[in-house]
Amino acid sequence: MTLHTRATRRRLALAVGAGMTLALLATGCAGQAGGSSTSAGGTSLLAAMDNGSPTFTRNFNPFSASKRTTANVIYEPLFVPNVLDGTLVPFLGTKYTQPDASTIVVDVRTGVTWQDGTAFSADDVAFTYQLLKDFPALDTTGAWQDLASVDVEGQTVTFHLSSANVPAAAVVLNVPIVSKHLWSKVTDPVTYTDENPVGTGPYKLGDFNENQYTLTKYADYWQADKVAASEVVLPASNTQLDVVNNGYDWAYAYMSDVENTWVKAGKANTYWFPPGGTIALLPNLTKAPYNNVDFRQGLSLALDRTKIADVAEEGYVKAAGTSGLLLPNQKDWLDPSLPNGGEVTQDTTAALAAFAKAGYTKDASGKLVDSSGAQFAVTISTVNGWSDWLRGVQEVQRQLEAVGMAVTVDQPQQAAFEQARAQGDFDLAMGSFGGTGSLYNDFNQLMGSEFSVPVGQTASANFERYSSPAADAALASLKVAVDPAAQKKDGYQLQQLMTKDLPVVPLFYGGLWGLFSSTHFTNWPSADNPYATPATWGSNPLLILTTITAAH
């Protein structure tokens, strides 16, 4: 597993059943094995991208929960977030400023046309946001949770927020924009399936049936010179075997022994597994001894995180430190005064000393016992069927047993696990945090006391129920800080609190599983060029499809 917010997506992706197969046709390139040629002499680029439905329904409403994922490359937002570093990449907006913490001013791009030839303007932007306000069911990203009003003057759109909230820009500006001249005629936009979508994006809908459909490059797209693939062909069915044997060019899939299963399958095959979140042990801070910071420090020091990461994810990801940052993605935010950058080396002697401060010592038989001589026993909860988390938990179990604990692993089904975790019914539970691209959102969902509800009530974040006036103050300051220096100061304070208080015990980073081939297309996102994640969902494909280049 990676982030809890992506739980369902990644479970599907493990089997590559999540992928809808894309065939992207690059004009002017010679045909290669595994690619199909078009009459124009192009070659197909295969990639996995959608929800794995056995058949397709014709729904391209960009606000619908059951929409085709490719609606996100037909309809563009003002800006697309690169969640690796938090930057917002301009699309229908050319730039934005935040003159204060409750205002966002956007310059709207000129020279853009809708795919029916109609000119795009700021009025379309204003119409779209008003549509989401009038029909809240369409506001699936929650833009109006932060908005108070939207004003338009010429090609400038000003967003007035309901409160001071600098990080809200990433949500507010990532709304797919629809056309006023077409959508104003839609009677019920909530149930509208938008079978013949007209966007401003790089692709428009071609032939469609339940087994396969095509997207064709929009010739008058405002940055058509950056779109290397002339056609996108999407079959409904694909398997992990297809990814290897049919020479896919882009897939999102965890692949065991990737060097021998993927890299050796094609001379141009490569992969990039950047961190997409932090996997951690969540201690229930409403229970003793987990509410004792000395005990939590003992847990942290007792663990060999590198070994846990290697066992859980086959060495594809790194051990996570206590800073709370997603590294190296957020390396520019790392507090330089943090010892070892927050990295923790296993130190059994120091761990036992910390446990002793919390009232637990080793007896003559090697058991970690309390003052009455009773061995300390703990249950660690993880989801049944999530094999990578289970491997990690089993390694944690071995290491904690080595310091004298009695450890039980509980594996409820996903729904039961998530309910128990949200309601505070656990000792230690696996969890994940971070990966939003926003320092504030990452820390707030982990440490914000606003999420710390009483046990028995359902928490939406901060499942460990951490509460700290110092953390709340730093979060409140970070939320309204426009100046980068002030943002860093608040970020440093939160990292220090993470390391000192250990509200969770970070273990390793959860990967984003990108598989690529440079046979037909190059310039895929990579560690050297992290312009996007490898993700095949949301607006992220816009970043990739407008950056890859044809290989000749």
TIMAR-662398 format. One line per 3 residues: their letters; for each residue x, z, y of C-alpha. Coordinates in pm, 1 decimal, always signed. Each point is the difference from the previous one (the first is absolute). Example, Ala and Ser with C-alpha at 12.3 -4.5 7.8 and 13.67 -1.06 7.14 Angstrom:
2
AS = +1230.0:+780.0:-450.0  +137.0:-66.0:+344.0
//
This chain:
552
MTL = +0.0:+0.0:+0.0  +90.1:-41.5:+361.9  -216.1:+118.6:+286.5
HTR = -330.8:+165.3:-81.0  -155.0:-241.6:+251.0  +112.5:-287.6:-220.4
ATR = -75.5:+161.3:-332.8  -250.7:-251.5:-127.1  +195.7:-298.9:+127.4
RRL = +321.4:+95.3:-173.7  -165.4:+91.4:-328.8  -137.0:-352.8:-17.5
ALA = +326.5:-150.0:+112.0  +190.0:+157.1:-286.8  -167.9:-245.7:-233.7
VGA = +13.8:-279.6:+255.8  -372.3:-24.5:-57.2  -22.8:+84.5:+368.5
GMT = +144.0:-335.7:+84.1  -194.7:-298.5:+92.0  +231.6:-288.5:-69.0
LAL = +103.6:-204.3:+296.7  +147.4:-345.3:-16.6  +159.8:-72.0:+335.8
LAT = +92.9:-361.1:+38.4  +308.9:-79.8:+203.0  +18.3:-357.2:+118.6
GCA = +325.6:-186.2:-35.5  +145.8:+207.8:-284.9  +83.7:-135.0:-344.4
GQA = -207.0:+127.6:-291.6  +148.7:+278.8:-212.8  -86.3:+156.9:-333.1
GGS = -291.6:+237.3:+38.0  -133.5:-171.3:+310.8  -267.0:-265.3:+24.0
STS = +48.5:-308.7:+213.2  -252.8:-138.9:+243.5  -63.9:-361.2:+81.2
AGG = +202.5:+55.3:+314.9  +300.4:+101.4:-208.2  -23.0:+370.3:+73.7
TSL = +67.5:+277.5:-248.9  -216.2:+299.6:-73.8  +101.6:+354.2:+80.4
LAA = -175.9:+247.4:-228.9  -69.2:+355.3:+108.8  -227.5:+289.8:-95.8
MDN = -215.4:+117.6:+285.2  -358.1:+121.6:-49.8  -212.0:+251.7:-191.7
GSP = +17.0:-145.0:-348.2  -365.2:-101.9:-32.6  -57.7:-222.3:-304.6
TFT = -201.2:-232.8:+223.6  -24.4:-57.0:+373.0  -295.6:+59.1:+228.4
RNF = -14.3:-194.2:+323.7  +27.5:+280.2:+252.7  +240.1:-40.6:+292.0
NPF = -159.4:+248.6:+238.0  +319.8:+173.1:+121.7  -186.4:+329.4:+44.9
SAS = -160.2:+6.4:-345.9  +131.3:+237.0:-265.5  -42.6:-275.9:-260.4
KRT = +160.4:-277.8:+202.5  +263.2:-234.7:-137.6  +341.5:+132.0:+98.9
TAN = +87.9:-338.0:+147.8  -253.9:+64.5:+277.1  +294.4:+183.0:+154.8
VIY = +200.8:-322.8:+33.8  -299.7:-192.4:+134.7  -86.4:+259.2:+264.9
EPL = +282.8:+147.6:+207.2  +20.8:+331.6:+186.4  +164.5:+55.4:+335.7
FVP = +301.6:+160.2:-170.0  +112.6:+49.1:-360.2  +180.6:+326.4:-82.2
NVL = +326.5:-11.0:-189.0  -48.0:+338.4:-165.2  +365.1:+15.9:-103.5
DGT = +109.2:+80.5:+353.5  -326.9:+41.5:+190.0  +43.2:-305.2:+221.3
LVP = -304.5:-207.4:+96.8  +60.4:-375.3:-33.1  -183.3:-221.6:+253.2
FLG = -264.7:-242.4:-126.5  -307.1:-58.9:+218.4  +149.6:+244.5:+246.5
TKY = +333.1:-87.5:+160.4  +93.7:+349.7:+115.8  -152.9:+340.8:+56.1
TQP = +83.9:+293.5:+223.5  -111.9:+360.4:+5.3  +7.7:+108.1:+363.5
DAS = -127.3:+338.2:-113.9  -92.6:+166.4:-328.4  -366.0:-103.3:+20.6
TIV = +34.2:-364.1:+107.0  +118.5:-316.2:-175.5  +34.3:-323.8:+196.5
VDV = +29.8:-325.8:-194.3  +90.1:-348.1:+121.4  -201.2:-244.7:-212.1
RTG = +169.1:-317.5:-120.5  -93.9:-329.5:+164.2  +4.2:-346.3:-155.2
VTW = -169.2:+117.5:-321.5  -295.7:-179.6:-156.0  -248.2:+96.5:-264.7
QDG = +9.3:-213.9:-312.2  -302.1:-197.8:+125.0  +195.7:-98.7:+312.7
TAF = -167.8:+246.1:+239.2  +233.2:+177.1:+240.8  +76.3:+365.0:-73.9
SAD = -12.1:+248.5:+288.2  -4.6:+368.3:+86.6  -380.3:-17.8:-9.4
DVA = +26.9:-39.5:-378.5  +205.3:+318.1:-11.4  -254.0:+192.7:+206.6
FTY = -284.5:-138.4:-212.2  +169.5:+108.7:-323.5  +51.5:+359.0:+110.6
QLL = -354.2:+21.7:+134.2  -123.0:-133.6:-335.7  +174.7:+285.7:-180.1
KDF = -149.7:+249.4:+243.1  -350.9:-141.3:-44.7  +36.1:-14.2:-379.0
PAL = +211.5:+302.3:-104.3  -3.9:-108.6:-365.6  +231.7:-286.4:+102.8
DTT = +256.6:+236.3:+150.1  +181.6:+48.7:-329.1  +333.9:+84.1:+165.2
GAW = -152.6:+262.9:+228.1  +89.6:-157.9:+335.3  -296.7:+160.6:+176.8
QDL = +102.2:+343.4:-118.7  +263.3:-25.8:+272.1  -167.2:-231.0:+251.4
ASV = -221.3:+86.9:+297.6  -33.4:-345.3:+158.8  +152.5:-347.9:+21.2
DVE = +40.1:-195.5:+325.0  +93.0:-365.4:+52.8  +147.3:-159.4:+308.1
GQT = +118.0:-356.2:-44.2  +226.7:-7.2:-305.6  +69.9:+373.1:+16.8
VTF = -186.3:+250.4:-215.5  +19.4:+371.6:+79.6  -87.8:+251.6:-269.6
HLS = -101.9:+342.8:+126.6  +43.6:+262.9:-267.7  -234.0:+293.1:-49.1
SAN = +297.8:+236.2:+26.2  +374.0:-10.6:+58.7  +130.7:-156.5:-321.1
VPA = +306.7:-223.2:+17.3  +17.8:-73.3:-376.8  -356.9:-135.7:+6.0
AAV = +135.6:-336.6:+115.5  +95.1:-93.4:-355.7  -362.8:+36.8:-111.8
VLN = -177.1:-126.6:+309.1  +205.0:-320.2:+27.8  -18.4:-95.9:-368.8
VPI = -364.7:-111.3:-3.7  -68.5:-358.0:-122.0  -141.6:-201.0:+290.0
VSK = -307.4:-218.0:-58.6  -149.9:-272.3:+220.1  -270.8:+79.8:+249.9
HLW = -148.1:-348.4:-15.2  -66.9:+25.8:-375.5  -42.9:+369.5:-75.0
SKV = -243.1:+56.8:+288.4  -245.6:-210.0:-202.8  +31.3:+214.9:-313.6
TDP = -319.1:+201.4:-55.5  +149.8:+273.6:-217.5  +380.3:+8.6:+20.7
VTY = +15.3:+292.2:-245.0  -140.6:-198.5:-293.1  +135.9:-335.2:+120.9
TDE = +231.0:-156.8:-259.5  +159.9:-252.7:+237.6  +17.0:-271.2:-266.3
NPV = +155.8:-253.0:+237.9  +239.2:+209.9:+208.9  +141.1:-129.6:+327.1
GTG = +299.6:+199.6:+118.2  +310.1:-50.0:+210.6  +243.3:+63.8:-286.2
PYK = +248.2:-221.1:-184.2  -244.7:-97.6:-277.3  -360.6:-112.1:-29.0
LGD = -223.0:-14.2:-305.0  +11.3:-310.6:-218.8  -168.0:-58.0:-337.3
FNE = -160.4:+304.8:-158.6  -141.7:+93.9:-339.2  -14.7:+322.3:-197.8
NQY = +319.0:-78.9:-191.5  +221.0:-141.6:+274.6  +1.3:-82.4:+366.7
TLT = +241.7:-139.6:+253.5  +111.0:+78.8:+351.5  +145.3:-282.4:+205.9
KYA = +238.5:+28.5:+290.5  -169.9:-16.6:+339.4  +181.5:-287.3:+169.1
DYW = -68.4:+125.5:+354.7  +99.6:+358.2:-71.2  +176.6:+143.5:+303.0
QAD = +322.2:+58.9:-195.6  -40.5:-274.6:-261.4  +374.0:-67.3:+5.1
KVA = +53.1:+340.2:-162.1  -235.4:-67.5:-292.5  +199.9:-153.0:-285.7
ASE = -275.9:-18.6:-262.0  -248.0:-283.3:+50.0  -256.6:+121.2:-251.1
VVL = -96.2:+317.6:-180.4  -157.8:-34.6:-343.8  -155.7:+315.7:-142.6
PAS = -98.9:+18.3:-368.3  -209.8:+301.7:-96.3  +197.2:+102.0:-308.4
NTQ = +363.6:+102.4:-43.0  +195.6:+240.5:-217.2  +342.8:+160.3:+5.5
LDV = +112.1:-258.6:-255.2  -107.7:-273.7:+241.5  +217.2:+148.7:+273.0
VNN = +310.0:-43.2:-213.5  -74.9:-309.8:-207.0  -165.8:-206.1:+273.0
GYD = +273.1:+60.4:+254.0  -186.7:+188.0:+270.2  +155.6:-3.5:+344.1
WAY = -162.9:+318.1:+130.5  -156.7:+286.6:-189.2  -64.5:+366.2:+59.0
AYM = +54.8:+177.3:-330.1  +193.8:+284.2:-154.2  +201.4:-161.4:-276.6
SDV = +189.1:+209.6:-251.4  +364.8:-105.4:-37.4  -41.2:-242.7:+286.7
ENT = +348.4:-146.1:-40.1  -75.5:-123.9:-351.4  -369.7:-73.6:+39.3
WVK = -3.7:-167.2:+341.2  +348.5:-73.6:+131.6  +115.9:-166.8:-322.0
AGK = -317.9:-207.9:-16.8  +116.3:-219.0:+288.6  +333.5:-54.8:+170.4
ANT = -158.5:+40.7:+343.7  -202.5:+308.6:-91.1  +57.9:+319.2:+190.8
YWF = -190.4:+315.4:+89.4  -32.6:+253.6:+277.7  -142.7:+345.0:-60.4
PPG = +3.8:+172.9:+339.7  -139.1:+352.5:+32.5  -369.5:+5.1:+85.9
GTI = -63.4:+374.5:-6.5  +144.1:+330.1:-115.0  -102.5:+153.0:-332.3
ALL = -0.5:+378.8:+11.0  -102.7:+319.8:-171.7  -284.3:+156.3:+195.7
PNL = -1.4:+381.4:-27.8  -334.6:+168.4:+53.5  +84.1:+209.1:+305.0
TKA = -312.8:+212.3:-42.2  +143.4:+149.8:-320.7  +290.0:+233.7:-69.3
PYN = +285.6:-58.6:-50.0  -31.6:-354.2:+137.1  -82.1:+143.9:+342.5
NVD = +346.1:+160.9:+2.3  +257.2:-226.5:+165.9  +282.1:+157.9:-202.0
FRQ = -176.9:-102.7:-319.0  -48.0:-354.9:+131.3  +367.1:-17.2:+92.9
GLS = +82.2:+110.1:-354.2  -212.0:-285.3:-137.4  +177.7:-247.0:+223.6
LAL = +350.3:+119.5:-88.1  -74.8:+6.4:-373.1  -70.9:-373.9:-14.9
DRT = +235.0:-292.3:-57.2  -193.5:-257.1:+201.1  +222.8:-294.0:-87.9
KIA = -62.5:+52.3:-370.3  -373.9:+40.4:+63.2  -6.7:-326.5:+196.7
DVA = +197.4:-182.0:-267.9  -228.0:+122.6:-276.2  -322.9:-66.0:+189.1
EEG = +78.9:-342.2:+143.5  +289.9:-132.9:-210.1  +245.6:+48.5:+285.6
YVK = -187.1:-242.5:+227.2  -52.2:+264.0:+270.9  +203.9:+276.5:+160.9
AAG = -36.4:+375.5:+2.0  -188.0:+130.8:+304.0  +134.7:+268.0:+230.4
TSG = -185.5:+268.0:+191.8  -13.5:-173.6:+339.4  -343.2:-143.5:-73.7
LLL = +120.9:-342.1:+112.6  -19.7:-317.6:-203.8  +363.7:-109.5:-19.7
PNQ = +160.1:-235.1:+76.1  -316.3:-135.1:+168.4  -9.6:+278.9:+258.7
KDW = +374.0:+61.2:+26.8  -9.1:-38.7:+379.1  -225.1:+308.1:+17.1
LDP = +222.8:+223.6:-215.1  +111.0:+322.0:+170.1  +383.5:-21.1:+5.4
SLP = +25.2:+380.0:-13.6  -185.4:+22.4:-331.2  +247.6:+117.1:-269.3
NGG = +88.4:-290.7:-228.4  -279.0:-200.4:+159.3  -248.9:+213.7:-190.9
EVT = +143.7:-90.8:-340.5  -2.6:+285.5:-252.2  +250.8:+38.4:-282.8
QDT = -108.7:+191.3:-306.9  +145.9:+352.2:+15.9  -127.3:+225.5:-277.7
TAA = +185.7:+304.0:+129.0  -152.3:-35.2:+346.0  -340.8:-67.7:-157.9
LAA = +12.2:+323.0:-199.1  +103.8:+190.2:+312.0  -303.1:-142.3:+184.6
FAK = -229.6:+88.8:-290.0  +142.8:+352.3:+3.9  -96.8:+36.0:+366.8
AGY = -352.0:-98.2:-103.7  -0.6:+266.7:-275.2  +97.5:-203.0:-306.3
TKD = +319.5:+49.6:-197.6  +142.9:-117.7:-331.1  -16.3:+250.9:-284.0
ASG = +242.9:+31.4:-290.8  -187.1:-265.8:-199.3  +29.4:-253.5:+283.6
KLV = -363.2:+22.4:+113.8  -89.3:+6.5:+368.5  -211.2:+315.2:+27.8
DSS = -177.9:+206.3:+263.6  +47.3:+374.1:+56.0  -223.2:+79.6:-299.5
GAQ = +209.6:-216.1:-232.5  -263.5:-275.0:-34.6  +137.7:-353.5:-15.5
FAV = -99.6:-219.2:+288.5  -237.1:-276.0:-117.3  -109.5:-305.0:+198.0
TIS = -223.7:-300.0:-61.1  +96.7:-332.6:+158.9  -285.5:-248.8:+40.5
TVN = +37.5:-376.9:-8.1  -236.3:-287.9:-68.3  -61.6:-111.1:-356.3
GWS = +134.3:-352.4:-48.8  +237.1:-8.3:+295.2  +308.0:-30.4:-216.5
DWL = +260.5:+6.4:+277.3  -134.4:+324.4:+146.7  -26.7:+146.5:-348.7
RGV = +363.7:-82.3:-76.7  +100.7:+166.2:+325.6  -207.8:+309.9:-73.6
QEV = +141.1:+29.0:-350.1  +352.5:-3.7:+142.2  -102.0:+265.8:+254.8
QRQ = -141.7:+199.1:-292.4  +333.1:-16.5:-187.3  +197.5:+107.5:+304.8
LEA = -228.2:+291.1:+89.3  -4.1:+116.3:-360.6  +380.3:+1.5:+17.9
VGM = -17.8:+271.5:+267.9  -239.3:+206.9:-211.1  -351.6:-108.0:+95.0
AVT = -285.1:-74.6:-241.3  -131.8:-337.8:+115.1  -320.7:-173.7:-109.0
VDQ = -85.4:-358.2:+97.4  -367.2:-72.7:+63.9  -120.0:-362.6:-3.6
PQQ = -361.8:-28.4:+115.1  -162.7:-334.5:+65.2  +52.1:-134.9:+351.2
AAF = -337.0:+106.3:+143.6  +32.5:+354.0:-133.3  +362.1:+24.5:+116.0
EQA = -82.1:-113.3:+352.3  -299.8:+232.2:+24.4  +199.3:+302.2:-114.6
RAQ = +287.2:-81.5:+233.2  -231.1:-51.5:+297.8  -183.3:+326.4:-66.3
GDF = +315.8:+206.1:-53.5  -50.5:+59.5:-372.5  +362.0:-32.6:-118.1
DLA = +337.4:+174.8:-20.4  +238.2:-291.7:+51.6  -135.0:-354.2:+26.3
MGS = +161.4:-337.2:+39.1  -69.9:-169.0:+330.4  +130.4:-253.6:+243.7
FGG = +28.9:-30.5:+375.0  +138.4:-228.5:+267.1  +26.9:-374.8:+11.2
TGS = -241.6:-63.6:+285.4  +278.2:-114.1:+231.6  -103.8:+269.3:+249.0
LYN = +211.2:+313.5:+27.0  -297.5:+189.3:+138.7  -245.6:-107.4:-268.1
DFN = +246.0:+67.6:-280.5  +73.0:+354.4:+115.4  -352.3:+79.0:+116.4
QLM = -156.5:-82.8:-335.8  +262.1:+215.0:-169.0  +23.0:+298.3:+237.5
GSE = -294.9:-7.5:+240.9  -211.8:+315.1:-22.2  -306.7:-203.8:+98.1
FSV = -10.2:-110.1:-366.3  +51.9:+350.5:-140.2  -349.4:+95.2:-114.7
PVG = -84.6:+305.2:-214.6  +44.4:-25.8:-376.2  -314.0:-145.3:-154.1
QTA = -57.4:-234.0:+292.3  +127.4:-356.3:-23.9  +315.6:-78.0:+195.9
SAN = +76.3:-360.7:+96.4  +371.6:+69.2:+50.7  +240.6:+298.3:+8.2
FER = -119.1:+92.4:-349.7  +253.5:+282.3:-17.5  -180.8:+157.3:+301.1
YSS = +303.9:+55.4:+220.6  -58.3:+154.3:+341.2  +263.5:+58.9:+265.9
PAA = -50.4:+47.9:+375.3  +346.2:-149.8:+56.7  -86.7:-310.7:-204.1
DAA = -335.2:-38.6:+175.1  +171.5:+25.3:+339.3  +258.3:-264.0:-93.6
LAS = -272.5:-228.3:-136.2  -212.4:+41.9:+311.7  +299.1:-87.6:+217.0
LKV = +95.7:-298.6:-216.3  -355.7:-136.7:+12.2  +9.3:-40.8:+378.5
AVD = +370.1:-82.0:+46.7  +56.2:-348.3:+144.9  +371.2:+48.8:+63.5
PAA = +213.6:-72.5:-312.8  +236.7:+285.7:+81.3  -289.9:+245.0:+4.1
QKK = -129.2:-145.7:-326.3  +337.6:+55.1:-164.7  +17.6:+359.2:+123.8
DGY = -337.5:+75.1:-158.5  +99.9:-185.4:-316.8  +316.8:+208.6:-28.2
QLQ = -204.7:+319.4:+30.0  -230.7:-110.0:-281.9  +295.0:-85.8:-223.6
QLM = +151.0:+343.4:+60.5  -330.6:+163.4:-93.3  -27.9:-214.7:-311.0
TKD = +346.2:+108.6:-113.3  -49.8:+367.4:+88.2  -358.2:+49.6:-121.1
LPV = -17.3:-255.5:-284.7  -378.4:-47.5:+11.4  +63.5:-249.8:-280.5
VPL = +300.6:-61.5:-223.5  +96.2:-369.3:+38.2  +129.7:-158.3:-321.0
FYG = +52.1:-374.7:+33.0  -121.5:-302.4:+187.4  -286.1:-205.7:-135.2
GLW = +89.9:-366.7:-10.8  -168.8:-316.0:+121.8  +58.3:-245.9:-280.1
GLF = +89.9:-341.6:+139.3  +100.8:-285.6:-232.0  +122.4:-325.2:+153.1
SST = +151.0:-334.8:-88.6  +196.5:-213.7:+243.5  -39.5:-316.2:-204.7
HFT = -259.7:-147.3:+234.8  -7.4:+240.6:+295.8  +259.4:+226.0:+158.4
NWP = +18.1:+269.2:+267.1  -204.7:+252.1:-191.3  -0.7:+356.7:+137.1
SAD = +299.1:+197.1:-122.7  +215.0:+301.3:+72.5  +211.5:-221.4:+227.8
NPY = -305.6:-153.9:+167.5  -282.5:+257.5:-18.0  -248.3:-185.5:+219.9
ATP = -288.6:+94.1:-233.7  -73.1:+188.5:-318.6  -47.7:-199.3:-323.1
ATW = -369.7:+97.1:+3.4  -250.6:-275.0:-74.2  -297.4:+168.6:+168.0
GSN = -122.4:+81.9:+349.8  +150.4:-191.8:+289.2  +353.2:+23.5:-144.3
PLL = -17.1:-352.1:-157.2  -27.6:-143.3:+352.0  +352.1:+126.1:+67.6
ILT = +135.6:-159.0:-317.8  -188.4:-330.4:+8.9  +119.7:-64.0:+355.4
TIT = +363.4:+87.5:-78.4  +93.5:-151.2:-337.4  +166.4:-340.2:+13.2
AAH = +1.1:-291.4:-241.6  +305.2:-30.4:-224.3  +134.0:-354.7:-17.1
//
